[in-house]
């Protein structure tokens, strides 16, 4: 009964609560990706003289979500660009050869409406964050979104979210990547330091490929 009914039900309930807690970040990312000013700006060639207005749009999302970062990625005839706001606007030209940009090229090929992605990049100072990547409704002729935008939450925010969740009397909740590395744990000292594939009981559930 525990394995077949109670444990799956508890995990499903916790998953629903985590998703509900993330819903403001998901909704805020959706709103940013579908900002009509940003979409027109991209469609008209991304005039650099309008960058202060772009910074303001990103700042609003950054502040309203209490995010670590607000961002957007766009594709122009001159190349692909990443706009990153964390108190001030930074702009980076993206490249398929840069590992920090791999998320964008993988994501636009996926055709997803949005995704939650535990990741890090050089502009975040190497810190692990929960990125919400959201596709704009407006697309290019090839079907790719004209804008991918979103926000990133730091791991302490996520740890605070799950620290009071319990399974049974003593079970705790943690989140790991598919290779078994614990990315979010109520004890922040464990996050990023322990791999579940090293646990005999859990290793069969971990995909290390």
Secondary structure, DSSP 8 states (H G I E B T S, - for coil): -IIIIIHHHHHHHHHHHHHHHHHHHHHHHHHHHT-HHHHHHHHTT--GGGHHHHHHHHHHHHHHTT-SEEEEEEEETTEEEEEEESSSEEEEEE-TT-GGGHHHHHHHHHT-SEEEEEE--GGGTT--EEEEEEE-S-B-TTS-BSEEEEEEEEHHHHHHHHTT-EETTTEE-EEE-TTSBEEEESSTTTTTT-BGGGSTTTGGG----
